[in-house]
């Protein structure tokens, strides 16, 4: 669920996995792992992602509205 929220916010901001990874100091593979749910970001990284997108926790877990 968190990974899907990261993916949605990243896409809404027109960024690639590579661009978000560069911002965080990681590679695109790490972002892909977060988005797929294979790995979760640590709290510091999660906070950096939230700051980058000016997002709140609920923005990462809200269900996509059709």
C-alpha positions in Angstrom: 0.0 0.0 0.0 2.8 2.5 0.8 4.6 1.5 -2.3 1.6 2.1 -4.5 1.3 5.6 -2.8 4.9 6.4 -3.6 4.3 5.3 -7.3 1.1 7.4 -7.5 2.7 10.5 -6.1 5.8 10.1 -8.2 3.7 9.8 -11.4 1.5 12.7 -10.4 4.6 14.8 -10.2 5.9 13.6 -13.6 9.0 12.0 -12.2 10.7 8.8 -13.2 12.0 6.2 -10.7 15.5 7.4 -11.7 14.7 11.0 -10.9 13.3 10.2 -7.5 16.2 7.8 -6.8 18.7 10.6 -7.6 16.9 13.0 -5.3 17.1 10.4 -2.5 20.7 9.4 -3.3 19.6 5.9 -4.5 19.2 4.2 -7.8 16.0 3.5 -9.7 16.1 -0.1 -8.6 15.6 1.0 -4.9 12.6 3.1 -5.9 11.2 0.2 -7.9 11.6 -2.1 -4.9 9.7 0.4 -2.7 6.9 0.7 -5.2 6.6 -3.0 -5.7 6.5 -3.6 -1.9 9.6 -5.8 -2.1 11.2 -3.3 0.3 10.0 -0.5 2.5 11.9 2.8 2.9 13.3 3.5 6.3 11.6 6.3 8.3 14.2 8.9 7.2 13.8 8.1 3.6 10.0 8.0 3.9 10.1 11.4 5.5 12.3 12.7 2.6 9.9 11.4 0.0 7.0 13.0 1.9 8.8 16.4 2.0 9.8 16.1 -1.7 6.1 15.7 -2.7 4.8 18.0 0.1 2.7 15.0 1.1 1.1 13.7 4.3 0.9 10.1 5.5 -2.7 9.8 4.2 -1.5 10.8 0.7 0.5 7.5 0.7 -2.3 5.3 1.8 -5.4 6.8 0.2 -7.3 4.6 -2.2 -7.2 5.7 -5.8 -10.4 7.4 -6.7 -12.0 6.6 -10.0 
